Amino acid sequence: MIDLNQHKLELNYPCSWEYKLITYSYEEALKSVKDVICEREFKLTTSKVSKKGKFESFTLEIIVHNEDDRVTIYELFGKHESIKMVL
């Protein structure tokens, strides 16, 4: 079995990156995206709705410019009040 913790992710920046955002609604997802990435171009699409319909997941596609940019965006979504989980 491969231990992924021993391998560093190698990306050629800038590149397209996808984040999975889980929140209550499209409106909340859109608001959080605008709060975190401001004026940058993005694509936000609906992925799934939870079994009971309480949560929705969305795929955010954005161009990241470097490792710090990619990680910072992830961390900001993780701290945003509207986002329940980010992957």
N, C-alpha and C positions, 0 to 999 in steps of 0.2 A: 504494500500500500504506500502511496506517496504522501509524505508529510508536507502539506502546503505551507506550514509555518516556516519551513526551511528555505522556501523559494520566494524571491522578491518579484512582484509584479513589474514587468517591463513594458512600458508604453512609450510610443512615439508621440510627443506633444507638439502642437495641439491635436486633440482627438475628440471624437464624439463619445460621451459617457452617459449611461442611463442610471437614474436613481429610481427606486420604487418607493413611493410615498403612500402611507396609509393614514387616512383621516376620515372625517364624518361625511364630507360632501365635496363635489367638484369645486364649489365656490370657495371652501376653506383651502383646498389644495391650491387653487389659482392664487388666492391671496397670499399664501405662504411663499409660493414661487416668486411672486412679484416683490415680496418683502426681502427675500434672501438674495435673489440674483438681479434685482432692479431692472435695468433697461436691456439686459442681454437677451438675445434671441433664444427661444426654446420651443420645444414641442411637448405638450402635455396631453396624454391620452388615457382614457379609462381602461383599467385592466380587469378588475373583478369586484364583486360585491360580496360581503361576508354572508354566511349562511342565513343569519337572522336579519340581514339588511342594515345593521347598525354602522358598519364601516365599509369604506370603498378604498380600493387601491388604484394608484395612477402611476404611469410610467412617464418620467420626465427625461427628455433627451436634450442635452446641452453640450456645447463645445467647452472643454476644459483646457486651460493653457499650460498647466504644469501640475506637478504632484501636490503642491501646497494649495493651489486653486481647487483641485478635486477634493482634497481632504477637508478644507475649510467649508466648502459648500455642504458636504456631508454633515459636519459638526453643527453648522447653523440650522440645518433642517432638524437635526436631533434635538436642538434646544427650542425650536419654535413651538409656541403654545398650540397651534392648530394641528401639528403633525403628531400622530400617535406612535408611528414607527417609520424609520427610514432604512432601506436596504440598498 
